[in-house]
Amino acid sequence: MMDARSAALDFVRRGYDGARAAFLGGSAPTAAVTSASDLDIFIVVDESDEIAYVETSRHGGWLVEAFVYSPSGAETWMQRDRANRRPVLDSIVAAGIPLTDNDETRRWAQRSREVLAAGPRSADPTELDARRYRLSALVDDLDGCTDRSEEFPIAASAFQEAAELALLVHRCWLGEGKWLIKNLSSIPDHGLVAWAGGDRQPTDLRRICRAVLDTAGGYLQDGFLRGVRPDRP
């Protein structure tokens, strides 16, 4: 099995010779690599038409996920990720290993580093209220749950909602899976990371969720309005 960087370089050379820029991201080229790690490779191709696709294949003993874009395609998808506060491509580019060596490669890396350092757009009050409402409803569901088979999915949803609300309050990027935990580790601890790594008692999660709600404005159910209610005569 080739080492991660060599495999990624060979993959780009064989399939995307002449790429304008390419980066190897994710955990594969780091000390956090595991037997399940794949190669996340961001590739900018020299095309005038908008190209944007993600293809999974195998190369050099690795599973490879290639994010392939024309310059305009990359910009479109990066802007979408930034708007959704989940900068997958920027993370690959900013923290990844350059597989090309030119000024354009350095410009992509610098721009992504600036974007990540600046953080996501702030959540407006309407969005925060909607998230407070969803998390409050899940806390109520946990309080009233008597069926162990229902408790797990409720707890999983509550954990996700609490984690994202905590990240939004601190104007941090969101994430999924292990990246959610990594991002949570960068903000003041509400106990979410410890809960995820512990015995995961629902009573502890309810307490943690309430603490997160307090930082966002508090529990919210009664009086919450979605949509526009017409004036009553």
Beta strands, then each sheet from edge to edge (+ up, - down):
strand 1: 21-25
strand 2: 39-44
strand 3: 52-59
strand 4: 62-69
strand 5: 97-98
sheet 1: 3+ 4- 2- 1+ 5-
end
